[in-house]
């Protein structure tokens, strides 16, 4: 067992006892950090930053250096995989990401190929290798991908959406094509995550940002089942690499998420963590779930709310402290220090 | 008992047997209808339309004439009440509503007064009276307001928001001021709804559009408790007028919503209606819950999905068919006809 495997984060993910709750933050390598903004400036664009292994490594390490988080997460984007499938990812400042060639017709789906992770996303794998070499030995590295459904929403809509009518319309009106797309994305995502493991990722995370906008039947059939397929392939081919499934607005499905065989479930801030623990039982890790907006208040409130999350989970094993969604650009870095300090200084009554 | 009290909608709201499931749609008087767009054009602006009792009556009746819905809902906006409190509501095309004088400081909250419904929102009460006179005798009229929390988000943020950081910040960092604001809004909203009842509303609905973005503890303390206070005042002063509470993204709190004493709960499309029924028991009406995006597909899918919602609820009493959120402007009116026809022709197996 390497020293990472015995780290707080990895132990908590296996529901083993830890000296204190491990902590990291979704999107911890991001715009709230002045050193990130400087490196992003140097790269010239988000895509240039994500595509440059040295710079991607640098921004991945920045929050580890500054805050001593218990895990690092690869700096990348969930849309790099569909970009590698030929959709033409673009970032327009102030508008978010969009695709030059979205899936507008069923024929567009049938033209998609399954990327080769090293050939088609080699810069991601190079970044993982470099980060793994550069990180302190005891700090585990989390690789990640978007869930097939969440990635598909951008592929179909071409960009973010308010109501996702086009993406839902495909599921409802073209179920056979939707199944083919989800199947392809599940296999391609499993390939992509397995390559990250081969390159040095210690744990994996799948982000289902838009699972919560589906009706329960569509959620189970399209989003959850494709995530379960990925977990199944990872269990077969990377059995020592735990997977965390995070779904925003998916609290009501938490038992079903936990039943996929994942090691941990990410919980957004709209669910009480004690209730989440009662519902999934003691054998699965829970990651979360402070409302990111709390980081915009003040040190006193941050300390109180961090402790409320820790209290809600209780003193049993298997809790990884995190936000309930990504940190936002407006957060003062010193507020993140307050959060980390509140986790470190916590003693359950 | 007037003929409205014995209508399908009112009977279903009391969980009494009906010949078939009643149906109406949130935002049924809206931009998807060419006749609405013509009247809106005639009025010149949204505020002029909402402020003109004759034109507000006309657009309220349009969907009743076209589709024969089982209930009418007052044409108005949840922001009319804070507008009457002096915040200066404005609508900029393509940008949504905003306030000229949002609550930026605690002192702004303490300057707010409690409006007199007839003096300060007289055009709304005039519209209710006119609609009641103009509607067919058998069609009940639903009055409505926003929930205190949802209205407060716009009052604090000044407009719609992506993360509601400022509004949540008030709850977290200025709890005493937040309590005063919620208390004032609860009393003012109860006054406003009671005046709608006096003017002729047969049932009431409270829209908690943004309840689902709160953590469970903030949701219960601020959003749900202020709705419960309104329900309590309505039960005391308008005991024959049933209230429906609708919260978007609040499915996990459905037992607590049902326990307020409301007659019905609006359910968004992310919860299975059969599960909702099991969780609230047989004595409360459930309203919903087709995903509005279904209306953008095709007649076959619309028919299937309408029947899936009816199947999910099952044949017990207390179901009012509706969407899980408001109808969107892009929906072809003939698709609404398909929906209504699918509800009318449904026979449970």
Boltz contact constraints between the chains, C-beta under 6 A:
constraints:
  - contact:
      token1: [A, 163]
      token2: [B, 293]
      max_distance: 6.0
  - contact:
      token1: [A, 165]
      token2: [B, 293]
      max_distance: 6.0
  - contact:
      token1: [A, 165]
      token2: [B, 296]
      max_distance: 6.0
  - contact:
      token1: [A, 168]
      token2: [B, 293]
      max_distance: 6.0
  - contact:
      token1: [A, 169]
      token2: [B, 296]
      max_distance: 6.0
  - contact:
      token1: [A, 169]
      token2: [B, 297]
      max_distance: 6.0
  - contact:
      token1: [A, 172]
      token2: [B, 297]
      max_distance: 6.0
  - contact:
      token1: [A, 172]
      token2: [B, 301]
      max_distance: 6.0
  - contact:
      token1: [A, 173]
      token2: [B, 297]
      max_distance: 6.0
  - contact:
      token1: [A, 173]
      token2: [B, 298]
      max_distance: 6.0
  - contact:
      token1: [A, 173]
      token2: [B, 301]
      max_distance: 6.0
  - contact:
      token1: [A, 215]
      token2: [B, 269]
      max_distance: 6.0
  - contact:
      token1: [A, 215]
      token2: [B, 291]
      max_distance: 6.0
  - contact:
      token1: [A, 216]
      token2: [B, 272]
      max_distance: 6.0
  - contact:
      token1: [A, 251]
      token2: [B, 252]
      max_distance: 6.0
  - contact:
      token1: [A, 252]
      token2: [B, 251]
      max_distance: 6.0
  - contact:
      token1: [A, 252]
      token2: [B, 252]
      max_distance: 6.0
  - contact:
      token1: [A, 269]
      token2: [B, 215]
      max_distance: 6.0
  - contact:
      token1: [A, 272]
      token2: [B, 216]
      max_distance: 6.0
  - contact:
      token1: [A, 291]
      token2: [B, 215]
      max_distance: 6.0
  - contact:
      token1: [A, 293]
      token2: [B, 163]
      max_distance: 6.0
  - contact:
      token1: [A, 293]
      token2: [B, 165]
      max_distance: 6.0
  - contact:
      token1: [A, 293]
      token2: [B, 168]
      max_distance: 6.0
  - contact:
      token1: [A, 296]
      token2: [B, 165]
      max_distance: 6.0
  - contact:
      token1: [A, 296]
      token2: [B, 169]
      max_distance: 6.0
  - contact:
      token1: [A, 297]
      token2: [B, 169]
      max_distance: 6.0
  - contact:
      token1: [A, 297]
      token2: [B, 172]
      max_distance: 6.0
  - contact:
      token1: [A, 297]
      token2: [B, 173]
      max_distance: 6.0
  - contact:
      token1: [A, 298]
      token2: [B, 173]
      max_distance: 6.0
  - contact:
      token1: [A, 301]
      token2: [B, 172]
      max_distance: 6.0
  - contact:
      token1: [A, 301]
      token2: [B, 173]
      max_distance: 6.0
